[in-house]
Amino acid sequence: MEKLTPSEKICKGIDVPTDNEVEALSAMKALKIRVREIKKKISDISLTNKKGKNESLLALEKDLMRIKEEWDRWDKKRSKAARERMVLLGHEEKE
């Protein structure tokens, strides 16, 4: 019979990263891709339109603000999931 270290006894059965972390990280990755696309569009519009901000540019900037808020929500979920994992692994104390 194989002897397990204390760490292996605790860690067995806990996925790293956890499903919640993977969900948050995947959502954040998708948001990052969307931000790159929007920034490219903003750059393209800015190059062709020297007169100032038009409606499409303002709409894109509004989308960026909305995505930033969504990013913050997912980042909080990711941090919470990481903290829960660390507690499960015994690396941090429960509050």
Summary of the structure (lengths in Angstrom):
residues: 95
radius of gyration: 21.1
end to end distance: 36.5
largest distance: 76.4
contacts: 215
relative contact order: 0.16
helix: 75%
strand: 0%
